[in-house]
Amino acid sequence: MEIVRSGAVLGAEVRGIDLRAPLDDAALHQLEQALSEHQVLFFRDQPIDHGHHLAFARRFGPIQTHPAYPHPEGFPEIVVLESDREHPSRIEKWHTDMTFRPNPPLGSILRGRIIPEGRGDTLWMSLFAALDALPAQLRERLEGRFAEHSFEHGFGESLAEPGGRERLAQALADNPPVRHPVIRTHPATGRRGLFVNSLFTTRIVDMDPTESTDLLSFLYEYMERPEFQVSFRWQIDSIAFWDNRSTQHVPVHDWWPATRRHERITIDGDRPV
Ligand SMILES: [Fe+2]
């Protein structure tokens, strides 16, 4: 196995591995280390099936299911993310997945199934790089703070659809707002990152509401700097495996009205500290 850095601050391509084969302990350890270090790993030409996808993901930890997305028949662990002419993608904001949970995912393994050629790239950003470059006085304002993250906030558009609030009533009841540290320490590396995102974070706790809104708006804009990012051009059977503890991501919305389909498996994470 060969791991080749692809972005300036994050991202690496993993070569010389077949994800249809069982992952031995040495390879698992190497991939876990690479994930923590490079934050997002890319694999090309992996013609796996649902069973391979699931078996690979399970090596990294228990699987999380998602309350709001469909799944393939017989595989409730696999989330289908599909958009087409009639159903445009609604994921338009930078985000860390599922920070509305007390224990947001460790990571996600996303596989390209239907790819409009040359379009619909995904971008990832390093929360480490964003924190490292933050001016010291801003960082001091954030040290020791907590922020609130909300399912209701993140899925507001789905909830606003006719019948949406009824469809997602159980998810709403199961996912009340949670609090996470604004500066999170990565459990494997000890590196620290800026753990707020515009999709799910609603406010900084114990801060004047106007100050909180202004500060978060500033941070979201600041974090979108290209020097914190890496981009990935999808092909069918490409896979991206990101560390959800240290990154945000967003698709580039240039493929509508084409159809684009991905399948995602999400691995349980620990409570952010
Ligand atoms: Fe996502």
Residues whose N, C-alpha, C, O or C-beta is under 5 A from the ligand:
A	BS01	LIG	D97
